[in-house]
Amino acid sequence: MQTHDRLDGPPDWAQAPEGWDWLAQDQDGRWFWYRTEPTPGFGGGVWRSNSRNQQYAGQGQPNPAWDESLQRRPA
């Protein structure tokens, strides 16, 4: 996915890399896949994980409820 593509909702799980079982959106609207479960950033507005365990998934609209966006890959 190119960085200028806007998403109307969460990215499709079919696009998730194998073994990347978490998805979350930052307050600025950026979605990321995570290999390990992320945690809310200390300053707020972002999810955090080791950078090797985080991969850009797309750009959506800013989300004031970013801290409620964490999803685990469906079974």
N, C-alpha and C positions, 0 to 999 in steps of 0.2 A: 504494500500500500504506500502511496506517495504521501508525503507530509502535508500537501495542500488539500487532500481529500477530506471533506467534512462528513462526519457520521451523524445520522439522525438518532441513533441510540447506541447501545453497546456494540462492540465488534462481534462478528459471528464467531462462535466457538470453533467452527470448521477452519478458521484461519489461524487458530492458536498453534504454536509449535508443540510437537509431541513432548510431553513431560512438563509443560508449563501450565499448571493447573489452577492458577489464580488470575483474576482480572480486576482492575480497579481504576477509577477515574480521579484525577487530581482536580482541585478547585478550578483551575484554568481551563478545564475541558479535555486535557490530554488523557488518553487511555493507555494503560500499560499491561502487558502480560507479565506474570511473575512465576518463576520456577519454585520459589519458596513463599510462604504466606507473608505478605508485607504488613507493616505496622504504620499507624498514623505518624507523620513527622512531628517532631517536638514543637515546631513553630506553627503547625497547622497548615492546612491547604494541600498537603501532598502525602502520598504513601511512600514508605521507604523500605528498601531491601538492598542487599549488596548489589552493586551495579552489574555484576555478571549474571544476576538473577532477575534482571528487569529488562524488558524489551518494549519499545514503542509499538502501540497497536492502532493508533489513529487519533484524530482530533475531533472532539465534539464541542457542544456548547458549554460555556462555563457552568459549573455545578456547585451551588452553595451547599448542597447536601452531599458533597464529595465523600464524607466519612461514612455514608451509608451505601456506597457503590461497590464494596468488595464482594466479589463472587467467586465461588469455587466451580471448577469445571463440572458440568452435569454428568451424572453417572451414565 
